[in-house]
Amino acid sequence: MDVADEIPPDLPRLARMIIKNFYSPELLPVVNFLLIHKCVREETLADRLLLEKKQLHQIIVYLRQERLVQMRLRMETGADGKSQRHYYYYVNYYLFVNVVKYKLDVMRRKIETEARESTSRASFKCQGCHKC
């Protein structure tokens, strides 16, 4: 089985559409940046999007809880010889597609359940006044 190195152009478009239509607007710039730049360090993301680290962290935590964004921790040695933690964020398209499929399936089941319940309800009308 071959490993796919290229991302089909429809996947980033799908990701943008999902974020734009189903999530709050604050998430869109972060996801757009990650879709364009593939894997980005937390500091770079905050600087480029002009967000405070605390605000960016809240957005990233939410995106990670929704499994739309993944994180990688990398220990790097600084100029002073000390090890520093750097967090990198990226979109795992395989996981993203599975999350979208799952959420669509949950919505479909909910709609089917509501439709089934609404059609199975007995409606009685008074023959005299035609009210329920």
N, C-alpha and C positions, 0 to 999 in steps of 0.2 A: 504494500500500500504506500503510495507516494504522499509526502507531506506537502501541503499547499503553502507556498510562500507568498503568493499574491492574493490580495483581497479583492473580490469582485466589487466593481464600482457600485453595485446596488446595495451592498451591506451598509456602507456609511450613510447612504441616502435613507435606508430603512431606519437606521439608528436615529438619525436627525428627525425623521417624521415621528417616530415613537416618542422621543423626548419632547418634541414640540407639541404634540397632540394629547399626550396622556400625563405629562408631568408639569411642574411649575416652571415658569419662564427663567428663573434664576439658574436652572440646571443647564440650559441650552448652551451658553457660552463655554462652560467647562467641558461639556461633552464634545462640542464642535472643535475645541482646541485639541482635545485628546484624539479625535478622529483624524485631524490634519497631521499632528506631530507624532502619532503612534505611541511613544512612551516618553513621559515627561516627568522631570523631577518636581517635587512639591514646591520648592522655592521658585523655580522658573515659572510654574503655573500661576502662583500668586503674583509674581512680578508682572507677567505679561497680561494677566486679566485685571490687574489693578485691584485686587481683592486683599483684604486683611487675611492673615493666616488663619485666624479663628473662624472667619466667615467661610473661607475655602474649606477648612477642615469639616465644618458642619455639612457643606454640600457633598464633599467626598464621602463622609460617613454615610449619608443617606444613599448616595449612588452605590456604595459598597453593600449596604444592607439590601438594596434592591437587586444586587448582583449585576449591575450594569457596568461597573468599573472595577478593575482588579488592582491590587497593590503588590509591589515587590520591594522588599527591604534589601538595601545593599550597603555593606560596610565599606567605607572608603577612607583612606589615610589622607589627612589634611597636610598642609604645608609644614605645620609644626610637628608632624609625626604622630599625632593622636588619631585614633579611629573615630570616625563620625558616622552616624546613621543617616542615610539618605533614602527617602521614600520616593519610589517611582510609580506612576499611575498609568494605566493603559486600558483599552477596551479589548476584552477577549470576545471576539465575534462569535465563536462557537457557543460559549456560555450565554452571550447576549441573545442569540437566536433561540436557544432553548428556553430562556426566561420569557421571551415574547410569545413563543408557542404555548408555554404553560399559562401565561396570563390570558391569552386569547381563549384557551380551552376553559379556563375558569369562568370567563365572561359568557362563553357559549352555553356552558352548563347552567349558569344562573338564569340566562334568558330562557332556556328551554324549561327550567323548573317553574319560572314565573308564568310562562305561557301555559304550561300544563295545569298549574293551579288556577289560573284565571278561566280556562275552558272547562275545568271540572267542577267549578263552583255552581251550585244549583241556584238558579235565579227564579224566584217565585213572584208572580205579579197578580195583583188583585184583578179579577175579571171585571169588577164593577167600575173601579176608578183608574185602572191601569198603572198603579204605583207599586213599588216594591214593598 
